[in-house]
């Protein structure tokens, strides 16, 4: 299993995606960024940020953009390394 996913104690995709979304929201708030700011930096629609944070639903392309907007480019690049 990918070491980055080892921290998640859930066994199903829905629970893991919701936890990742929750972690993303906490990091966004800790950096003092609004959803609007992240959406603009990631060049995606605000509705995509909201859907991700609320439901854990996001495309891979948008997830990468959101991670980069928060400054986590290296972490994304090493996901499958």
Buried (B, 14 or more C-beta within 10 A) or exposed (E): EEEBEEEBEEEEEEEBBBBBBEEBBEBBEEEEBEBEBBBBBBEBEEEBBEBBBEEBBBEEEBBBBBBBBBEBEEEBEEEEE
